[in-house]
Amino acid sequence: MHVPLPEATYRRLRDEAERSSRPATVLAREAIDRWLAEAECAAVHEAIAEYARAVAGGPDDLDVGLEAAGVEHLLATDRRVGKRGRK
């Protein structure tokens, strides 16, 4: 694959490759891999959020008792950590 770059971008890539003593193609590949991973993560997050919006208030929504237990656990954990932090 050939990816034409604007001159300023190409120059910055070459400068970084020289500075880091690494091939520009390796730097470009790593940047593309990182961007793809972030895009995938964002897509998963959006799919989960979309599902949560769709089931909110319905039978597939979070169990009220389970949610309350989770909140109680988090509050108790915060209190324990807070006491240890004041020593």
C-alpha positions as CSV (number, residue, x, y, z in Angstrom):
1,M,0.0,0.0,0.0
2,H,1.2,3.5,-0.8
3,V,0.1,6.3,1.5
4,P,0.9,9.8,0.1
5,L,1.6,12.2,2.9
6,P,1.5,16.0,2.9
7,E,5.1,17.3,2.8
8,A,5.0,18.7,6.4
9,T,3.7,15.3,7.7
10,Y,6.3,13.4,5.8
11,R,9.1,15.7,7.1
12,R,7.9,15.3,10.7
13,L,7.8,11.5,10.3
14,R,11.3,11.5,8.8
15,D,12.6,13.7,11.6
16,E,11.2,11.4,14.2
17,A,12.6,8.4,12.5
18,E,16.0,9.9,12.5
19,R,15.7,11.1,16.1
20,S,14.6,7.7,17.3
21,S,16.9,5.7,15.0
22,R,13.9,3.7,13.8
23,P,12.5,3.2,10.2
24,A,9.7,5.6,9.3
25,T,7.7,2.6,8.1
26,V,7.9,1.1,11.6
27,L,6.7,4.4,13.1
28,A,3.9,4.7,10.6
29,R,2.8,1.1,11.2
30,E,2.8,1.6,15.0
31,A,0.8,4.8,14.6
32,I,-1.8,3.1,12.4
33,D,-2.0,0.1,14.7
34,R,-2.6,2.4,17.7
35,W,-5.3,4.4,15.9
36,L,-7.0,1.2,14.8
37,A,-7.0,-0.2,18.4
38,E,-8.4,3.1,19.7
39,A,-11.1,3.1,17.0
40,E,-12.1,-0.5,17.8
41,C,-12.3,0.4,21.5
42,A,-14.5,3.4,20.7
43,A,-16.8,1.2,18.6
44,V,-17.1,-1.4,21.4
45,H,-17.8,1.4,23.9
46,E,-20.5,2.9,21.6
47,A,-22.1,-0.5,21.0
48,I,-22.3,-1.1,24.8
49,A,-23.7,2.4,25.4
50,E,-26.3,1.9,22.6
51,Y,-27.3,-1.5,24.1
52,A,-27.6,0.2,27.6
53,R,-29.8,2.9,26.2
54,A,-32.0,0.4,24.4
55,V,-32.6,-1.8,27.5
56,A,-32.8,1.0,30.1
57,G,-35.8,0.5,32.3
58,G,-36.7,-2.8,30.7
59,P,-36.3,-6.4,32.0
60,D,-32.7,-6.5,30.8
61,D,-31.7,-3.4,32.7
62,L,-29.4,-3.8,35.7
63,D,-31.0,-5.5,38.7
64,V,-31.9,-2.9,41.3
65,G,-30.7,-5.0,44.2
66,L,-27.4,-5.8,42.5
67,E,-26.9,-2.1,41.7
68,A,-27.6,-1.1,45.4
69,A,-25.2,-3.8,46.6
70,G,-22.5,-2.5,44.3
71,V,-22.9,1.0,45.5
72,E,-22.8,-0.1,49.1
73,H,-19.6,-2.0,48.4
74,L,-18.0,1.0,46.7
75,L,-18.9,3.3,49.6
76,A,-17.6,0.8,52.2
77,T,-14.3,0.5,50.2
78,D,-14.0,4.3,50.0
79,R,-14.4,4.5,53.8
80,R,-11.8,1.8,54.5
81,V,-9.3,3.3,52.1
82,G,-10.0,6.8,53.6
83,K,-9.2,5.5,57.1
84,R,-6.0,3.9,56.0
85,G,-5.0,7.0,54.1
86,R,-5.3,9.2,57.3
87,K,-2.7,7.3,59.4
